[in-house]
Amino acid sequence: MTAVQNPHRRHSDKPFVSDPGLNFWALRPRAFAATWQARIPPGLTVPPRQAFTPETLIEFLPYMLIIEMDATRQRYRNRLVGTEVVAHAGRDTTGQWFEDIYSEATQSGHHQAHQWVLQHRRPLRVHGTMAYVDRGYMAVESVVTPVSLDRPDYIEQFLICVAYGDVQQN
């Protein structure tokens, strides 16, 4: 299904807000940022993906996404979407390219966040609501972290850990 035909895409999304200062309101993304930091090998700026085993991520896995890029580093795909992310969004987008599931506004926000992480080589906090899936009443906070795969210190994927809350409380 093309992006234009996809009935699940929204066209009136509110963009996420980026926070390089990592001023988290939720414990889970804060703890994941610390876990990411602790796995950076000496002399490098980005940990390898292999440093994050299912055993070390057990508390985070349901709330995680693994995002991969194409060769141009301009397109993104959900390689893995955790069960709680699927439950909160009401859909499973594993394996799908962003242009097939998100509006241009949402894609642009994700692109800006990912490009910031690529440039600065460190985690970025993003927050907003889940308006892009008609759940604007639900606050969402994430930490976007870079990881390498086959080449040390070369960013090839993003690990994202998400927390959800009530907009009224946050």
Phi, psi and omega in degrees: 000130179283165182299323182293326183273344187290115182287348181272353178280140179255153180239007180231042182289152171264130182291152174287156177257133178268142179224092178296340180285351178056049178273074185290146169257343182251145181290322186299306178298325177298314180295322179292321177300320177293320177298316178301311182301319183292344183259009177281121179292151177305136178086354179245168178247348184227132178284154175283148179304326182297342179286351182247087179273161176305326180294321181281344183252009189310318182285341184261332191312314180298340184250020185247156168231144169246122182250132175244159181247156171279181184299333181280346184063026180243344179243147185229150179222143175282107178281323179214138176231120182296158185297323179287328176295316178299314182298317181289324181278339181077018179198153177251116182251020178303132177084357184262144175283146183303321183294344178271349185233341184242152173292169178298322180296315180293316177303315181299317178298315177297316181300315179299317179296314181295319179294324176298315180296319176300317182289317187266345174059038178208168182296153176227132173273133172232146181210160180169217177235172179265039180299334182294347173235034178059034177231050182297345177283350185254120176283147178224138176227135182224158167241129180257120183236142179270148173220157176258163177245278186264340182244118181304133176069011176256116185289123181234343179214166173238135170257127182238132177242132191242147170230149181238154178200183179265129181304321181299323184276340187250000000 
